[in-house]
Every structure is written in C-alpha cells, then in structure tokens.
C-alpha cells in the first residue's frame, strides 16, 4: 500500500490531540478509571544513567498504545526526550513539576516520590 492511498480522518473540532484537556483513550484491555481513582507516581532516578536524571511515571492503568500517546504528549510539553518501557513512561531531565501539572490537568492525582 503506497503513501498516496493512506486513509486520513479529521473531525469538526480539528486535531483533538493538540487540545490542553486531551486524555488518550485506552484501547484493547486498558480501562480508564475515574479521575479521583487515577493516582500516578513520579519517581526521580539517576542510577545506571551516568548521573543524569530521569523521571519515571508509574501506576498508569493504560494500554501500550495509550501509554505511548501520553508519553508523546509529556515529551512535547517538556521539550525533552523519553520512552515507554515495561508499562512505565520515562522522561529525561528534571521535569517533575511540569509533568505533574500536565497530569493534574488531565485529571490524575499525582504523588511525588524518590527525592
């Protein structure tokens, strides 16, 4: 299938991913809990990383696809790199406050851990 035959979809509201209140929809077996029950933990980790800090976003009950979408949003908001490994989002640098504010805006309860 060539690139000229790709299906393109749009909505009347435009690209919903660019909206501030965007919450990635879970796919597959992922279940989206009510905001008051979605508690995520932000851990700071430096070990095995050459002294550089990485923020780990843990306890997300999302599918792999939804985790990647949320990771992309967090990376864009922080202006830094990151990845998803074993159900945990890793964001490079000291970005806990910025990540926390984005997650709070999405309806998550945020707990800071690890220093």
ROTORSE-256394 format. One record per atom (N, C-alpha, C, O, CB): atom name; x, y, z. Coordinates in steps of 0.05 Angstrom, whole numbers. Glycine has a CB too. Layout:
REM residues N
+----+--------+--------+--------+
|  a |      x |      y |      z |
+----+--------+--------+--------+
| CA |      X |      Y |      Z |
...
+----+--------+--------+--------+
//
This chain:
REM residues 115
+----+--------+--------+--------+
|  a |      x |      y |      z |
+----+--------+--------+--------+
|  N |     17 |    -24 |      0 |
| CA |      0 |      0 |      0 |
|  C |     18 |     25 |      0 |
|  O |     35 |     27 |     17 |
| CB |    -19 |      0 |     24 |
|  N |     14 |     42 |    -18 |
| CA |     31 |     66 |    -20 |
|  C |     21 |     88 |     -2 |
|  O |     -2 |     87 |      7 |
| CB |     33 |     76 |    -49 |
|  N |     38 |    108 |      2 |
| CA |     31 |    131 |     19 |
|  C |      8 |    147 |      8 |
|  O |     -6 |    160 |     23 |
| CB |     55 |    148 |     24 |
|  N |      4 |    147 |    -18 |
| CA |    -17 |    163 |    -31 |
|  C |    -45 |    151 |    -26 |
|  O |    -65 |    164 |    -32 |
| CB |    -12 |    165 |    -60 |
|  N |    -46 |    126 |    -15 |
| CA |    -72 |    113 |    -10 |
|  C |    -78 |    111 |     20 |
|  O |    -96 |     96 |     27 |
| CB |    -72 |     86 |    -23 |
|  N |    -64 |    126 |     36 |
| CA |    -70 |    125 |     65 |
|  C |    -97 |    138 |     71 |
|  O |   -104 |    158 |     59 |
| CB |    -47 |    138 |     81 |
|  N |   -111 |    127 |     90 |
| CA |   -136 |    138 |     99 |
|  C |   -130 |    161 |    118 |
|  O |   -115 |    157 |    137 |
| CB |   -154 |    116 |    111 |
|  N |   -143 |    183 |    114 |
| CA |   -139 |    206 |    131 |
|  C |   -166 |    213 |    144 |
|  O |   -187 |    212 |    130 |
| CB |   -128 |    231 |    115 |
|  N |   -166 |    219 |    169 |
| CA |   -190 |    225 |    184 |
|  C |   -188 |    251 |    198 |
|  O |   -166 |    257 |    208 |
| CB |   -197 |    202 |    204 |
|  N |   -208 |    267 |    198 |
| CA |   -208 |    292 |    213 |
|  C |   -236 |    296 |    225 |
|  O |   -255 |    283 |    217 |
| CB |   -201 |    316 |    195 |
|  N |   -237 |    314 |    245 |
| CA |   -263 |    319 |    258 |
|  C |   -269 |    349 |    255 |
|  O |   -252 |    364 |    246 |
| CB |   -263 |    311 |    288 |
|  N |   -293 |    356 |    262 |
| CA |   -301 |    384 |    261 |
|  C |   -285 |    401 |    280 |
|  O |   -281 |    425 |    276 |
| CB |   -331 |    388 |    266 |
|  N |   -276 |    389 |    303 |
| CA |   -261 |    403 |    323 |
|  C |   -231 |    405 |    317 |
|  O |   -217 |    419 |    331 |
| CB |   -265 |    390 |    350 |
|  N |   -222 |    393 |    296 |
| CA |   -193 |    393 |    289 |
|  C |   -179 |    371 |    303 |
|  O |   -191 |    351 |    311 |
| CB |   -181 |    420 |    296 |
|  N |   -153 |    374 |    306 |
| CA |   -136 |    354 |    318 |
|  C |   -140 |    354 |    348 |
|  O |   -130 |    373 |    362 |
| CB |   -106 |    358 |    311 |
|  N |   -154 |    335 |    359 |
| CA |   -161 |    334 |    387 |
|  C |   -136 |    330 |    405 |
|  O |   -136 |    337 |    428 |
| CB |   -181 |    313 |    393 |
|  N |   -115 |    318 |    394 |
| CA |    -91 |    313 |    409 |
|  C |    -77 |    339 |    417 |
|  O |    -62 |    339 |    437 |
| CB |    -71 |    296 |    393 |
|  N |    -82 |    361 |    403 |
| CA |    -69 |    386 |    409 |
|  C |    -84 |    403 |    430 |
|  O |    -74 |    424 |    438 |
| CB |    -66 |    402 |    384 |
|  N |   -107 |    393 |    438 |
| CA |   -122 |    407 |    459 |
|  C |   -110 |    403 |    486 |
|  O |    -99 |    381 |    491 |
| CB |   -152 |    398 |    459 |
|  N |   -111 |    422 |    504 |
| CA |    -99 |    420 |    531 |
|  C |   -112 |    398 |    548 |
|  O |    -99 |    386 |    565 |
| CB |   -102 |    447 |    545 |
|  N |   -138 |    393 |    544 |
| CA |   -152 |    373 |    561 |
|  C |   -153 |    346 |    548 |
|  O |   -172 |    330 |    553 |
| CB |   -180 |    383 |    567 |
|  N |   -134 |    340 |    530 |
| CA |   -134 |    314 |    516 |
|  C |   -127 |    292 |    535 |
|  O |   -107 |    293 |    550 |
| CB |   -114 |    315 |    493 |
|  N |   -144 |    271 |    536 |
| CA |   -138 |    247 |    551 |
|  C |   -137 |    224 |    531 |
|  O |   -157 |    219 |    518 |
| CB |   -159 |    241 |    574 |
|  N |   -114 |    210 |    529 |
| CA |   -113 |    188 |    510 |
|  C |   -134 |    166 |    516 |
|  O |   -136 |    158 |    539 |
| CB |    -85 |    176 |    510 |
|  N |   -148 |    158 |    496 |
| CA |   -169 |    138 |    500 |
|  C |   -155 |    110 |    502 |
|  O |   -138 |    104 |    485 |
| CB |   -190 |    138 |    478 |
|  N |   -162 |     94 |    522 |
| CA |   -150 |     68 |    523 |
|  C |   -160 |     50 |    501 |
|  O |   -183 |     53 |    492 |
| CB |   -156 |     55 |    551 |
|  N |   -143 |     32 |    492 |
| CA |   -151 |     13 |    471 |
|  C |   -147 |    -15 |    482 |
|  O |   -132 |    -19 |    501 |
| CB |   -136 |     17 |    445 |
|  N |   -160 |    -34 |    470 |
| CA |   -156 |    -61 |    479 |
|  C |   -167 |    -66 |    507 |
|  O |   -190 |    -59 |    513 |
| CB |   -127 |    -69 |    478 |
|  N |   -150 |    -77 |    525 |
| CA |   -159 |    -84 |    551 |
|  C |   -155 |    -61 |    571 |
|  O |   -161 |    -64 |    595 |
| CB |   -145 |   -108 |    561 |
|  N |   -143 |    -39 |    563 |
| CA |   -139 |    -16 |    581 |
|  C |   -165 |     -5 |    591 |
|  O |   -184 |     -2 |    576 |
| CB |   -122 |      6 |    568 |
|  N |   -166 |      2 |    617 |
| CA |   -190 |     13 |    629 |
|  C |   -183 |     40 |    640 |
|  O |   -164 |     44 |    654 |
| CB |   -201 |     -6 |    651 |
|  N |   -200 |     60 |    633 |
| CA |   -196 |     87 |    642 |
|  C |   -212 |     91 |    668 |
|  O |   -236 |     90 |    667 |
| CB |   -204 |    108 |    620 |
|  N |   -198 |     94 |    690 |
| CA |   -211 |     98 |    716 |
|  C |   -221 |    126 |    719 |
|  O |   -211 |    144 |    705 |
| CB |   -192 |     90 |    738 |
|  N |   -240 |    131 |    737 |
| CA |   -249 |    158 |    742 |
|  C |   -225 |    174 |    753 |
|  O |   -208 |    163 |    766 |
| CB |   -272 |    158 |    762 |
|  N |   -224 |    200 |    748 |
| CA |   -201 |    217 |    756 |
|  C |   -194 |    214 |    786 |
|  O |   -170 |    214 |    792 |
| CB |   -207 |    245 |    750 |
|  N |   -213 |    212 |    803 |
| CA |   -207 |    211 |    832 |
|  C |   -193 |    185 |    839 |
|  O |   -182 |    183 |    861 |
| CB |   -232 |    214 |    848 |
|  N |   -194 |    164 |    822 |
| CA |   -181 |    139 |    828 |
|  C |   -156 |    134 |    812 |
|  O |   -142 |    114 |    816 |
| CB |   -200 |    116 |    822 |
|  N |   -148 |    153 |    795 |
| CA |   -124 |    151 |    779 |
|  C |   -101 |    165 |    793 |
|  O |    -97 |    189 |    790 |
| CB |   -128 |    163 |    750 |
|  N |    -86 |    150 |    808 |
| CA |    -62 |    161 |    823 |
|  C |    -37 |    152 |    809 |
|  O |    -33 |    128 |    806 |
| CB |    -62 |    153 |    853 |
|  N |    -21 |    170 |    800 |
| CA |      5 |    163 |    787 |
|  C |     27 |    173 |    805 |
|  O |     25 |    193 |    819 |
| CB |      7 |    175 |    758 |
|  N |     50 |    159 |    803 |
| CA |     73 |    166 |    819 |
|  C |     96 |    175 |    801 |
|  O |    102 |    162 |    781 |
| CB |     82 |    141 |    836 |
|  N |    108 |    198 |    809 |
| CA |    131 |    208 |    794 |
|  C |    156 |    203 |    810 |
|  O |    159 |    214 |    832 |
| CB |    127 |    239 |    788 |
|  N |    173 |    186 |    800 |
| CA |    198 |    178 |    813 |
|  C |    222 |    191 |    798 |
|  O |    223 |    192 |    774 |
| CB |    202 |    148 |    814 |
|  N |    241 |    202 |    814 |
| CA |    266 |    212 |    802 |
|  C |    286 |    190 |    805 |
|  O |    289 |    178 |    827 |
| CB |    275 |    238 |    816 |
|  N |    301 |    184 |    784 |
| CA |    321 |    163 |    784 |
|  C |    346 |    172 |    770 |
|  O |    344 |    184 |    748 |
| CB |    310 |    137 |    772 |
|  N |    369 |    166 |    782 |
| CA |    395 |    173 |    769 |
|  C |    412 |    148 |    766 |
|  O |    431 |    149 |    750 |
| CB |    409 |    194 |    786 |
|  N |    406 |    127 |    780 |
| CA |    423 |    104 |    779 |
|  C |    424 |     91 |    751 |
|  O |    403 |     91 |    737 |
| CB |    414 |     83 |    799 |
|  N |    447 |     82 |    743 |
| CA |    451 |     69 |    717 |
|  C |    446 |     88 |    693 |
|  O |    440 |     79 |    671 |
| CB |    434 |     45 |    714 |
|  N |    448 |    114 |    698 |
| CA |    443 |    133 |    676 |
|  C |    465 |    154 |    674 |
|  O |    460 |    175 |    662 |
| CB |    416 |    147 |    682 |
|  N |    489 |    147 |    684 |
| CA |    511 |    166 |    681 |
|  C |    507 |    192 |    696 |
|  O |    518 |    212 |    688 |
| CB |    516 |    172 |    653 |
|  N |    493 |    191 |    718 |
| CA |    488 |    215 |    734 |
|  C |    466 |    234 |    724 |
|  O |    460 |    254 |    736 |
| CB |    513 |    231 |    736 |
|  N |    453 |    226 |    702 |
| CA |    432 |    243 |    690 |
|  C |    405 |    234 |    702 |
|  O |    400 |    210 |    706 |
| CB |    432 |    241 |    659 |
|  N |    388 |    253 |    707 |
| CA |    362 |    247 |    719 |
|  C |    342 |    239 |    698 |
|  O |    341 |    249 |    676 |
| CB |    352 |    272 |    734 |
|  N |    325 |    221 |    706 |
| CA |    302 |    212 |    690 |
|  C |    278 |    211 |    709 |
|  O |    280 |    202 |    732 |
| CB |    307 |    184 |    677 |
|  N |    255 |    220 |    700 |
| CA |    231 |    219 |    715 |
|  C |    214 |    196 |    705 |
|  O |    209 |    193 |    681 |
| CB |    214 |    246 |    713 |
|  N |    206 |    178 |    723 |
| CA |    190 |    155 |    717 |
|  C |    161 |    160 |    725 |
|  O |    156 |    168 |    747 |
| CB |    201 |    129 |    731 |
|  N |    143 |    156 |    706 |
| CA |    114 |    159 |    712 |
|  C |    103 |    131 |    714 |
|  O |    101 |    116 |    695 |
| CB |    100 |    175 |    689 |
|  N |     96 |    123 |    739 |
| CA |     87 |     96 |    745 |
|  C |     57 |     95 |    753 |
|  O |     45 |    115 |    760 |
| CB |    104 |     84 |    766 |
|  N |     47 |     71 |    753 |
| CA |     20 |     65 |    762 |
|  C |     -2 |     76 |    743 |
|  O |    -23 |     84 |    752 |
| CB |     15 |     77 |    790 |
|  N |      4 |     75 |    717 |
| CA |    -16 |     82 |    697 |
|  C |    -30 |     57 |    687 |
|  O |    -17 |     39 |    677 |
| CB |     -3 |     98 |    674 |
|  N |    -56 |     56 |    689 |
| CA |    -72 |     33 |    680 |
|  C |    -81 |     38 |    652 |
|  O |   -105 |     40 |    647 |
| CB |    -96 |     27 |    699 |
|  N |    -62 |     40 |    633 |
| CA |    -68 |     45 |    605 |
|  C |    -56 |     24 |    587 |
|  O |    -37 |     10 |    595 |
| CB |    -58 |     73 |    597 |
|  N |    -67 |     21 |    564 |
| CA |    -56 |      2 |    544 |
|  C |    -29 |     13 |    534 |
|  O |    -22 |     36 |    539 |
| CB |    -75 |     -3 |    521 |
|  N |    -14 |     -4 |    520 |
| CA |     12 |      4 |    510 |
|  C |     10 |     28 |    491 |
|  O |     26 |     46 |    491 |
| CB |     26 |    -19 |    496 |
|  N |    -11 |     27 |    474 |
| CA |    -15 |     49 |    455 |
|  C |    -22 |     75 |    469 |
|  O |    -12 |     96 |    461 |
| CB |    -38 |     41 |    435 |
|  N |    -39 |     74 |    489 |
| CA |    -46 |     98 |    504 |
|  C |    -23 |    108 |    520 |
|  O |    -20 |    133 |    523 |
| CB |    -70 |     92 |    523 |
|  N |     -5 |     90 |    530 |
| CA |     19 |     99 |    544 |
|  C |     37 |    115 |    525 |
|  O |     48 |    135 |    532 |
| CB |     34 |     75 |    556 |
|  N |     40 |    104 |    500 |
| CA |     57 |    118 |    481 |
|  C |     46 |    145 |    473 |
|  O |     61 |    164 |    470 |
| CB |     60 |    101 |    455 |
|  N |     19 |    147 |    471 |
| CA |      7 |    173 |    465 |
|  C |     11 |    193 |    488 |
|  O |     18 |    216 |    483 |
| CB |    -23 |    169 |    460 |
|  N |      7 |    184 |    513 |
| CA |     12 |    201 |    536 |
|  C |     41 |    209 |    538 |
|  O |     47 |    232 |    544 |
| CB |      3 |    188 |    562 |
|  N |     59 |    190 |    533 |
| CA |     88 |    196 |    533 |
|  C |     95 |    218 |    513 |
|  O |    111 |    236 |    518 |
| CB |    105 |    171 |    529 |
|  N |     83 |    216 |    489 |
| CA |     88 |    235 |    468 |
|  C |     79 |    263 |    477 |
|  O |     93 |    283 |    473 |
| CB |     75 |    227 |    442 |
|  N |     56 |    264 |    489 |
| CA |     45 |    290 |    500 |
|  C |     64 |    301 |    521 |
|  O |     70 |    325 |    520 |
| CB |     17 |    286 |    511 |
|  N |     73 |    285 |    540 |
| CA |     91 |    294 |    561 |
|  C |    117 |    304 |    550 |
|  O |    128 |    324 |    558 |
| CB |     95 |    272 |    581 |
|  N |    128 |    289 |    530 |
| CA |    154 |    297 |    518 |
|  C |    151 |    324 |    504 |
|  O |    168 |    341 |    505 |
| CB |    163 |    276 |    498 |
|  N |    128 |    328 |    490 |
| CA |    123 |    354 |    476 |
|  C |    120 |    376 |    496 |
|  O |    131 |    398 |    492 |
| CB |     98 |    352 |    459 |
|  N |    106 |    372 |    518 |
| CA |    102 |    393 |    538 |
|  C |    128 |    400 |    552 |
|  O |    132 |    423 |    559 |
| CB |     82 |    384 |    559 |
|  N |    146 |    380 |    556 |
| CA |    171 |    385 |    570 |
|  C |    193 |    393 |    551 |
|  O |    214 |    403 |    560 |
| CB |    179 |    360 |    585 |
|  N |    190 |    388 |    525 |
| CA |    211 |    395 |    506 |
|  C |    235 |    377 |    509 |
|  O |    258 |    387 |    506 |
| CB |    218 |    423 |    508 |
|  N |    231 |    352 |    515 |
| CA |    253 |    334 |    520 |
|  C |    247 |    306 |    509 |
|  O |    225 |    301 |    499 |
| CB |    259 |    332 |    550 |
|  N |    266 |    288 |    512 |
| CA |    262 |    260 |    502 |
|  C |    250 |    242 |    524 |
|  O |    248 |    250 |    547 |
| CB |    288 |    249 |    492 |
|  N |    244 |    218 |    515 |
| CA |    234 |    199 |    534 |
|  C |    226 |    174 |    519 |
|  O |    229 |    172 |    495 |
| CB |    210 |    210 |    550 |
|  N |    215 |    154 |    534 |
| CA |    207 |    129 |    523 |
|  C |    187 |    115 |    541 |
|  O |    181 |    125 |    563 |
| CB |    231 |    111 |    518 |
|  N |    176 |     93 |    532 |
| CA |    159 |     76 |    548 |
|  C |    172 |     48 |    550 |
|  O |    178 |     36 |    530 |
| CB |    130 |     73 |    536 |
|  N |    177 |     39 |    575 |
| CA |    189 |     13 |    579 |
|  C |    174 |     -1 |    601 |
|  O |    170 |     10 |    623 |
| CB |    219 |     16 |    587 |
|  N |    165 |    -25 |    595 |
| CA |    152 |    -43 |    615 |
|  C |    129 |    -28 |    629 |
|  O |    126 |    -31 |    654 |
| CB |    172 |    -52 |    636 |
|  N |    113 |    -13 |    615 |
| CA |     89 |      0 |    626 |
|  C |     96 |     25 |    642 |
|  O |     79 |     35 |    657 |
| CB |     75 |    -19 |    643 |
|  N |    120 |     35 |    640 |
| CA |    129 |     59 |    655 |
|  C |    138 |     79 |    634 |
|  O |    154 |     73 |    616 |
| CB |    151 |     52 |    676 |
|  N |    129 |    104 |    637 |
| CA |    139 |    126 |    620 |
|  C |    164 |    138 |    632 |
|  O |    164 |    145 |    656 |
| CB |    116 |    148 |    616 |
|  N |    185 |    141 |    616 |
| CA |    210 |    153 |    625 |
|  C |    213 |    179 |    610 |
|  O |    213 |    179 |    585 |
| CB |    234 |    134 |    621 |
|  N |    217 |    201 |    625 |
| CA |    221 |    228 |    613 |
|  C |    248 |    238 |    622 |
|  O |    254 |    237 |    646 |
| CB |    198 |    248 |    621 |
|  N |    265 |    247 |    604 |
| CA |    292 |    256 |    610 |
|  C |    291 |    283 |    624 |
|  O |    275 |    300 |    618 |
| CB |    309 |    257 |    585 |
|  N |    310 |    287 |    643 |
| CA |    314 |    312 |    656 |
|  C |    297 |    316 |    681 |
|  O |    281 |    299 |    689 |
| CB |    308 |    334 |    637 |
|  N |    302 |    339 |    694 |
| CA |    287 |    347 |    718 |
|  C |    261 |    360 |    710 |
|  O |    260 |    385 |    709 |
| CB |    305 |    366 |    737 |
|  N |    241 |    345 |    706 |
| CA |    215 |    355 |    695 |
|  C |    191 |    348 |    712 |
|  O |    169 |    349 |    703 |
| CB |    211 |    345 |    667 |
|  N |    196 |    341 |    738 |
| CA |    173 |    331 |    754 |
|  C |    151 |    352 |    757 |
|  O |    127 |    344 |    755 |
| CB |    183 |    324 |    782 |
|  N |    157 |    377 |    762 |
| CA |    136 |    397 |    766 |
|  C |    120 |    401 |    740 |
|  O |     95 |    403 |    742 |
| CB |    149 |    424 |    774 |
|  N |    133 |    402 |    718 |
| CA |    119 |    405 |    692 |
|  C |    102 |    381 |    686 |
|  O |     79 |    383 |    678 |
| CB |    139 |    411 |    670 |
|  N |    113 |    357 |    690 |
| CA |     98 |    332 |    685 |
|  C |     74 |    331 |    704 |
|  O |     52 |    323 |    696 |
| CB |    116 |    307 |    689 |
|  N |     78 |    338 |    729 |
| CA |     56 |    338 |    749 |
|  C |     34 |    357 |    740 |
|  O |     10 |    349 |    743 |
| CB |     67 |    345 |    777 |
|  N |     40 |    380 |    731 |
| CA |     20 |    399 |    723 |
|  C |      4 |    389 |    699 |
|  O |    -20 |    393 |    697 |
| CB |     32 |    427 |    717 |
|  N |     17 |    376 |    680 |
| CA |      4 |    365 |    657 |
|  C |    -15 |    343 |    665 |
|  O |    -38 |    342 |    657 |
| CB |     24 |    355 |    636 |
|  N |     -5 |    325 |    682 |
| CA |    -22 |    302 |    691 |
|  C |    -45 |    312 |    708 |
|  O |    -67 |    301 |    707 |
| CB |     -5 |    282 |    707 |
|  N |    -41 |    332 |    725 |
| CA |    -63 |    343 |    741 |
|  C |    -84 |    355 |    722 |
|  O |   -108 |    353 |    727 |
| CB |    -53 |    365 |    760 |
|  N |    -76 |    368 |    701 |
| CA |    -94 |    379 |    681 |
|  C |   -111 |    357 |    667 |
|  O |   -133 |    362 |    658 |
| CB |    -80 |    395 |    661 |
|  N |    -99 |    333 |    665 |
| CA |   -114 |    310 |    653 |
|  C |   -132 |    296 |    673 |
|  O |   -146 |    277 |    665 |
| CB |    -94 |    291 |    641 |
|  N |   -131 |    304 |    698 |
| CA |   -149 |    292 |    718 |
|  C |   -136 |    271 |    735 |
|  O |   -150 |    258 |    751 |
| CB |   -172 |    280 |    704 |
|  N |   -110 |    267 |    733 |
| CA |    -96 |    247 |    750 |
|  C |    -90 |    259 |    777 |
|  O |    -86 |    284 |    780 |
| CB |    -71 |    237 |    736 |
|  N |    -88 |    242 |    798 |
| CA |    -76 |    250 |    823 |
|  C |    -47 |    243 |    822 |
|  O |    -40 |    221 |    813 |
| CB |    -91 |    236 |    848 |
|  N |    -30 |    262 |    830 |
| CA |     -1 |    258 |    827 |
|  C |     13 |    257 |    854 |
|  O |      7 |    273 |    871 |
| CB |     11 |    280 |    809 |
|  N |     30 |    237 |    858 |
| CA |     46 |    234 |    882 |
|  C |     75 |    235 |    873 |
|  O |     83 |    221 |    855 |
| CB |     40 |    208 |    898 |
|  N |     91 |    252 |    887 |
| CA |    120 |    254 |    881 |
|  C |    135 |    235 |    899 |
|  O |    129 |    233 |    923 |
| CB |    130 |    283 |    885 |
|  N |    154 |    220 |    887 |
| CA |    170 |    201 |    903 |
|  C |    198 |    202 |    893 |
|  O |    204 |    211 |    871 |
| CB |    158 |    172 |    900 |
|  N |    217 |    192 |    909 |
| CA |    245 |    189 |    901 |
|  C |    261 |    214 |    902 |
|  O |    276 |    220 |    884 |
| CB |    245 |    179 |    874 |
|  N |    258 |    229 |    924 |
| CA |    275 |    253 |    928 |
|  C |    264 |    277 |    919 |
|  O |    277 |    298 |    921 |
| CB |    301 |    249 |    915 |
+----+--------+--------+--------+
//
